[in-house]
Amino acid sequence: MNKILSPFTKQQLLPQEETLEIFKKKGDLFIGIPKETAYKEKRVCLTPDAVYALVCNGHRVLLESGAGEGANFSDKDYSEAGAEITKDTEKVFACPMILKVEPPSLEQIKLINPQTIIISALQLKTQHKKYFETLAAKRITALAFEFIRDSDNAYPAVKSLSEIAGTASVLIAAELLSDANTGNGLMFGNISGVPPLEVVILGAGTVGEFASRSAIGLGANVKVFDNSLTKLRRIQTHLGRPLYTSTIQPKNLTKALKRCDVVIGAVRGTNRAPIVVTENMVQHMKKGAIIIDVSIDMGGCFETSEVTSHKHPTFVKHNVVHYCVPNIPARYSRTASVSISNIFTPYLLKIAEDGGLENSLRFDRGLKNGLYFYHGILTSKSVGEWFGLEYSDINLLIF
């Protein structure tokens, strides 16, 4: 009879003493906030009020001089809130935890110490392989705030910035229609005896909902198109009123586009936004009509869309004005900064309360969802597949 080989030694099979996890005590954070250097990026991660809340809880915040100026927060505002101000960029990047809106550039990563924690946007579509290889070499732990989920399984950062983009798209359209911008001279507003503006919104997500809310509030007739009946039902429920809704059918959409004064594109896809409006449809639109393509950061949902900038935001094609600026919330830097700060602050306080990021990641699945680098190990499946890099499941690294 063959002897059964055991994978364990005799010593390992003996009863062992149970070892219980000892939780770390509350940790003190030392946060660095560098000045954003990306083109037209004026937002800042923490407002002076948020800094005050962190400092009152025993944490340190080191801010690069002028970091809040783009959002109209002065160094004095931060200093009075308890932040330390420095003009030394290297000193800020030497902090053990760094908060940024834009992902750090390769030059900035060189200034970062090994084992640093970075919390910023990732902007996957604009990244390159070298960026992730550089992070790995420095054994960085990195979180992308746009991938962090909340208790409702939603993305709070994306949702907040989408609310701003949706509202802003209507305000921008109102500006472009005025005579001051050589528009059609039309005004949003339910003026007695004057037919209201016709607004078409493509996509019934958060951007579509807030664009609809703003347009209806200004007295426009709104038509919403989306291929998800659940989203169309939800937008009517959230707005609390009957609304023209339709699935995206070429016949209905073409008819609506011929009559509309403004069309807002807010359709998203997994990789690229689907093209919903063809060039032929644009050719049949009114002269001077406005297209706001909020989906341009994912390729755009209009066939005629081309990326523009905040400096030169529009172009005219087939007598239709196109506004195709990525990152619309950056136009409203103070509002966007307060919105981002509202998301960051509770997470930072909780990380400290839990005794550090590692403990927070262990128990907060939503925060863990935002992690894409852990001590130099890539943990994001989407990043790994996109750039052909090896990645590990974070659940195998953090127990």
Residue pairs with C-beta under 8 A, 6 or more apart in sequence:
6 13
23 355
23 359
24 354
24 355
24 356
24 359
25 355
26 352
26 353
26 355
27 351
27 352
27 355
27 356
28 58
28 59
28 60
28 352
29 54
29 59
29 60
29 97
29 348
29 351
29 352
30 59
30 60
30 62
30 95
30 96
30 97
31 46
31 54
31 59
31 60
31 61
31 62
31 95
31 97
31 98
31 99
31 348
32 62
32 63
32 64
32 92
32 93
32 94
32 95
32 97
32 98
32 99
33 44
33 45
33 46
33 61
33 62
33 63
33 64
33 67
33 83
33 92
33 98
33 99
33 100
34 64
34 67
34 89
34 92
34 93
34 98
34 100
34 108
35 64
35 65
35 66
35 67
35 89
36 42
36 43
36 44
36 67
36 70
36 100
36 101
36 102
37 102
37 105
37 108
38 102
39 309
40 309
40 310
40 311
40 327
40 330
41 70
41 101
41 102
41 327
41 330
42 70
42 71
42 330
42 333
43 70
43 71
43 101
43 329
43 330
43 333
43 336
43 337
43 340
44 67
44 68
44 70
44 71
44 73
44 101
44 337
44 341
45 99
45 100
45 101
45 119
45 337
45 340
45 341
45 344
46 54
46 61
46 99
46 341
46 344
46 345
47 68
47 71
47 73
47 337
47 338
47 341
48 68
48 73
48 77
48 78
48 80
48 81
48 83
49 81
49 341
50 341
50 342
50 344
50 345
51 61
51 63
51 78
51 81
51 82
51 83
52 81
52 82
53 345
53 349
54 61
54 82
54 345
54 348
54 349
55 61
55 81
55 82
55 83
56 82
57 349
57 352
58 352
59 348
59 352
60 84
61 78
61 82
61 83
61 84
62 83
62 84
62 86
62 91
62 92
62 95
63 75
63 78
63 83
63 84
63 85
63 86
63 92
64 85
64 86
64 87
64 88
64 89
64 92
65 75
65 85
65 86
65 87
66 75
67 78
68 74
68 75
68 77
68 78
68 337
70 333
71 333
71 334
71 336
71 337
72 333
72 334
73 334
73 337
75 85
78 85
79 85
86 92
89 111
90 111
92 98
93 108
93 111
93 112
93 113
94 111
94 112
94 113
95 116
96 113
96 115
96 116
96 117
97 116
97 117
97 118
97 119
98 104
98 112
98 116
98 117
98 118
98 119
98 120
99 119
99 120
99 344
100 118
100 119
100 120
100 121
101 120
101 121
101 340
102 120
102 121
102 123
103 120
103 121
103 122
103 123
103 127
103 131
104 112
104 118
104 120
106 130
106 131
106 134
109 131
109 134
109 135
109 138
109 140
112 118
112 138
112 140
113 138
114 138
114 139
114 140
115 138
115 139
115 140
115 141
115 375
116 138
116 140
116 141
117 140
117 141
117 142
117 143
117 357
118 135
118 140
118 141
118 142
118 143
119 142
119 143
119 145
119 344
120 142
120 143
120 144
120 145
121 144
121 145
121 146
122 142
122 144
122 146
122 147
122 372
122 383
124 382
124 383
124 386
125 297
125 298
127 387
128 387
129 387
129 388
129 389
132 373
132 378
132 383
132 387
132 389
133 389
135 142
135 373
135 376
136 373
136 376
136 377
136 378
137 376
138 376
139 375
139 376
140 373
140 375
140 376
141 357
141 371
141 373
141 374
141 375
142 371
142 372
142 373
143 367
143 370
143 371
143 372
144 370
144 372
145 157
145 340
145 343
145 344
145 370
146 155
146 157
146 158
146 370
147 155
147 369
147 370
147 372
148 155
148 156
148 157
148 343
148 347
148 366
148 367
148 369
148 370
149 155
149 156
149 365
149 366
149 369
149 370
150 156
150 366
151 366
153 366
156 343
157 340
157 343
158 206
159 206
160 339
160 340
160 342
160 343
161 329
161 336
161 339
161 340
162 205
162 206
162 207
162 210
163 206
163 210
163 339
164 328
164 329
164 332
164 335
164 336
164 339
165 207
165 210
165 266
165 294
165 328
165 329
166 206
166 207
166 208
166 209
166 210
166 211
166 212
166 213
166 214
166 266
166 294
167 210
167 211
167 213
167 214
168 328
168 329
168 331
168 332
169 207
169 211
169 264
169 266
169 292
169 294
169 328
170 188
170 199
170 211
170 214
170 215
170 218
170 262
170 264
171 214
172 292
172 323
172 328
172 331
173 188
173 199
173 262
173 264
173 290
173 292
173 323
174 187
174 188
174 218
175 181
176 183
176 290
176 314
176 321
176 323
177 183
177 184
177 185
177 186
177 187
177 188
177 197
177 261
177 262
177 290
178 185
178 187
179 185
183 288
183 290
183 321
184 261
184 286
184 288
184 289
186 197
186 261
187 197
188 197
188 215
188 218
188 219
188 220
189 218
189 219
190 196
190 218
190 219
191 219
196 219
196 220
196 221
197 215
197 219
197 220
197 221
197 261
197 262
198 220
198 221
198 223
198 256
198 259
198 260
198 261
198 262
199 211
199 215
199 220
199 221
199 222
199 223
199 260
199 261
199 262
199 263
199 264
200 222
200 223
200 225
200 253
200 256
200 257
200 260
200 262
200 263
200 264
201 208
201 211
201 212
201 215
201 222
201 223
201 224
201 225
201 263
201 264
201 266
202 208
202 225
202 226
202 248
202 263
202 264
202 265
202 266
202 267
202 276
202 277
202 301
203 225
203 226
203 265
203 266
203 267
203 268
203 295
203 301
204 224
204 225
204 226
204 228
204 231
204 232
204 234
204 235
204 245
205 226
205 231
205 266
205 268
207 264
207 266
207 294
208 224
208 226
208 231
208 235
208 264
208 266
209 235
209 238
209 239
211 264
211 266
211 294
212 222
212 224
212 235
212 239
212 243
213 239
215 222
215 262
216 222
216 239
216 241
216 243
220 262
221 244
222 243
222 244
223 244
223 245
223 246
223 256
223 260
224 232
224 235
224 243
224 244
224 245
224 246
225 245
225 246
225 247
225 248
225 252
225 253
225 256
225 276
226 232
226 235
226 245
226 247
226 248
226 267
227 247
227 248
229 247
232 245
232 246
232 247
235 243
235 245
236 242
236 243
236 245
246 252
246 253
246 256
248 276
253 276
253 277
253 281
254 281
254 284
257 263
257 277
257 281
257 282
257 284
257 285
258 284
258 285
258 286
259 286
260 285
260 286
260 289
261 286
261 289
261 290
262 289
262 290
262 292
263 277
263 285
263 289
263 290
263 291
263 292
264 292
264 294
265 273
265 276
265 277
265 291
265 292
265 293
265 294
265 295
265 300
265 301
265 302
265 305
266 294
266 295
266 301
267 273
267 274
267 276
267 295
267 301
268 295
268 298
269 298
271 298
272 298
272 299
273 295
273 298
273 299
273 300
273 301
274 301
275 300
275 301
275 302
275 303
276 301
276 302
277 301
277 302
277 303
277 304
278 303
279 303
279 304
279 318
282 291
282 302
282 303
282 304
282 317
282 318
282 320
283 318
285 318
285 319
285 320
286 320
287 319
287 320
288 319
288 320
288 321
289 320
289 321
290 320
290 321
290 323
291 302
291 304
291 305
291 320
291 321
291 322
291 323
291 324
292 323
293 300
293 301
293 302
293 305
293 322
293 323
293 324
294 328
295 301
296 305
296 307
296 324
296 325
296 326
297 326
297 327
300 307
300 324
302 322
304 317
304 318
304 320
304 322
305 322
305 324
306 315
306 322
306 324
307 324
307 325
307 326
308 314
308 315
308 322
308 323
308 324
308 325
309 325
310 325
310 330
310 331
313 323
313 324
313 325
314 321
314 322
314 323
315 321
315 322
315 324
316 322
325 331
329 335
329 336
329 339
330 336
347 360
347 367
350 360
350 364
351 357
351 360
354 360
354 363
358 398
360 367
361 367
361 368
361 371
361 394
361 398
362 398
362 399
368 394
368 398
371 379
371 380
371 394
372 378
372 379
372 380
372 383
373 379
373 380
374 394
374 397
374 398
377 391
377 392
377 397
378 384
378 389
378 390
378 391
378 392
379 391
379 392
379 393
379 394
379 397
380 391
381 391
383 389
383 391
384 390
384 391
